[in-house]
Amino acid sequence: MLEMLREEKSISQIASEAGNHTNVLNRWKNEAIQNLSQLFVDDRKGITTMKKDYEQQIEELIAEVVKLITQLSWLKKKSGR
């Protein structure tokens, strides 16, 4: 793939060496060139949002566990155990 991006070899040479069709390699090359800029995008905002969602979910689960423990204790007390 790097040979193709660096244009060190022709696509037909690379295709014959790799056993792929030139159309496939051309698609890969075009897609790679179009998406290279995404490698340098700062996605900390997305990570921060995911972290907040995760922390909120943990808080909700802890609250549910506390509620269930309280209910279980009450039921045990009422049943005489």
ChimeraX attribute file (.defattr): number of C-alpha atoms within 10 A of each C-alpha:
attribute: neighborCount
match mode: 1-to-1
recipient: residues
	/A:1	13
	/A:2	9
	/A:3	11
	/A:4	18
	/A:5	14
	/A:6	8
	/A:7	10
	/A:8	10
	/A:9	12
	/A:10	11
	/A:11	21
	/A:12	16
	/A:13	12
	/A:14	18
	/A:15	17
	/A:16	11
	/A:17	9
	/A:18	11
	/A:19	9
	/A:20	13
	/A:21	13
	/A:22	16
	/A:23	12
	/A:24	11
	/A:25	18
	/A:26	15
	/A:27	11
	/A:28	15
	/A:29	17
	/A:30	12
	/A:31	11
	/A:32	14
	/A:33	11
	/A:34	10
	/A:35	11
	/A:36	10
	/A:37	9
	/A:38	10
	/A:39	8
	/A:40	8
	/A:41	8
	/A:42	9
	/A:43	10
	/A:44	9
	/A:45	9
	/A:46	10
	/A:47	11
	/A:48	11
	/A:49	11
	/A:50	12
	/A:51	12
	/A:52	12
	/A:53	12
	/A:54	12
	/A:55	12
	/A:56	12
	/A:57	12
	/A:58	12
	/A:59	12
	/A:60	12
	/A:61	12
	/A:62	12
	/A:63	12
	/A:64	12
	/A:65	12
	/A:66	12
	/A:67	12
	/A:68	12
	/A:69	12
	/A:70	12
	/A:71	12
	/A:72	12
	/A:73	13
	/A:74	11
	/A:75	12
	/A:76	11
	/A:77	10
	/A:78	9
	/A:79	8
	/A:80	6
	/A:81	7
